[in-house]
Amino acid sequence: MEVIIVNDYEQLSQRACDIIVEQVHMNPESVLGLATGGTPLGTYRELVQANGNGKIDFKHVSTLNLDEYIGLDSSHPQSYRQFMKRELFDAINISETRTYIPDGRPDDLEEECRRYEALIEAIGPPDLQLLGIGENGHIGFNEPGSDMDGETHIVELTESTRAANARFFDKDEDVPAHAITMGIRSILKSKRILLLASGERKARAIKRLLQGEEDANFPASALLAHPHVTLVMDQAAYGMKGETDAG
Ligand SMILES: O=P(O)(O)OC[C@H]1O[C@](O)(CO)[C@@H](O)[C@@H]1O
């Protein structure tokens, strides 16, 4: 695992953007795996700016998102489809037809899981997968105890994940209880993984990851088996005193 420690969230976002720009320069038809949550917001802001300045062209890029809440229509403001539109897609020159996110309200959930996994194979796998890490070590919505060899599936969210995500909703009880997520095996199919961690509240998870032991109770540890992971974190996530996190 390549480890890059930067001073603060701003530098982290800049560095992540540079890595994505490099990837798209190398292959203008890149497939990017994208993530939601607070951590990638700065990276998306930088990418929007880079696109505006002509430093990156998304015309031939495709994207595959990790996950979606179950029960939220794709037009719901807190759905990950709307999150991605707001934070990135609507502000860059990407064709919406090339942006893929699981459907959170399909007729048949199991069929949707199969469809999305087949899509990962057909469109991807991603050349570069952007990832955040949960305080409990979750990646995508793969919570502790998840099948380390699982593909796209339905998960029940833990109370800690629901509490962490409640900040995006008006009321705690509005946070969905289930999600559809790429499995750990689906994530590991990506050619390269760019893992981002910012802020003190991620320090415990990062420390555990860097201890280097694979453990199903700590899903991020599955990344240890991947040949090309780049971890970019700020000093606070590394456990050094530093700036505050992404919020
Ligand atoms: O970036 P955040 O908001 O700290 O979230 C960390 C992880 O948790 C999730 O938001 C899911 O709860 C992931 O999408 C994200 O990578």
The ligand as a Tripos MOL2 file, in Angstrom:
@<TRIPOS>MOLECULE
LIG
   16    16     1     0     0
SMALL
NO_CHARGES

@<TRIPOS>ATOM
      1 O1        -16.5850   10.2900    4.2670 O.co2     1 LIG1
      2 P1        -17.4190   10.0460    5.4470 P.3       1 LIG1
      3 O2        -18.6420   10.9110    5.4770 O.co2     1 LIG1
      4 O3        -16.6450   10.1250    6.7230 O.co2     1 LIG1
      5 O4        -17.9410    8.5590    5.3370 O.3       1 LIG1
      6 C1        -17.0890    7.4580    5.2760 C.3       1 LIG1
      7 C2        -17.7550    6.3440    4.5150 C.3       1 LIG1
      8 O5        -19.0750    6.1810    4.9790 O.3       1 LIG1
      9 C3        -19.9870    6.2120    3.9110 C.3       1 LIG1
     10 O6        -20.5030    7.5070    3.7750 O.3       1 LIG1
     11 C4        -21.0950    5.2710    4.1620 C.3       1 LIG1
     12 O7        -21.6020    5.5290    5.4200 O.3       1 LIG1
     13 C5        -19.1500    5.8620    2.7320 C.3       1 LIG1
     14 O8        -19.7650    6.1870    1.5370 O.3       1 LIG1
     15 C6        -17.9350    6.6290    3.0420 C.3       1 LIG1
     16 O9        -16.8690    6.1900    2.3050 O.3       1 LIG1
@<TRIPOS>BOND
     1     1     2 2
     2     2     3 1
     3     2     4 1
     4     2     5 1
     5     5     6 1
     6     6     7 1
     7     7     8 1
     8     7    15 1
     9     8     9 1
    10     9    10 1
    11     9    11 1
    12     9    13 1
    13    11    12 1
    14    13    14 1
    15    13    15 1
    16    15    16 1
@<TRIPOS>SUBSTRUCTURE
     1 LIG1         1 GROUP 0 **** ****
